[in-house]
């Protein structure tokens, strides 16, 4: 463009009188200056547009990631809605039930070392007779055994001299305070039968 302006100025200088030529020269210089300024502004706009396009592409990528995550969350929500997890009330109820079961287990006494068959398949009667004898205790109202039984699978028979390992007896006694009076009773039982609790 600058070359075109210079050619126009040269042609005008040959045919146009002096004052008009000076004005045209000033005008063409102004146009060149403004043209350079416009070129700089256009370059700034191009740089700004390029940066904006880059940002838009980055935002488009992020939107794509968000859409993928949203699809995953929607699928997960549908899956959980189809098969809901336990509610807080259900969890509280299960914890209460577990606590009750644990408390019931604490009332059970475990006896090990009694050989298989010594109870003649009546563990309640066997323990009601045997425990007062072992501990040399008198129960005026009798020993109240709620239940008693052996736990575990029946022992395998051995061909050798070693007898099969006896299954433990589990018992629950009603209204017993002596079992909490100390470790003496358990120590006696350990000494008599060579047991380990």
Beta strands, then each sheet from edge to edge (+ up, - down):
strand 1: 108-111
strand 2: 145-150
strand 3: 169-173
sheet 1: 1+ 3- 2+
end
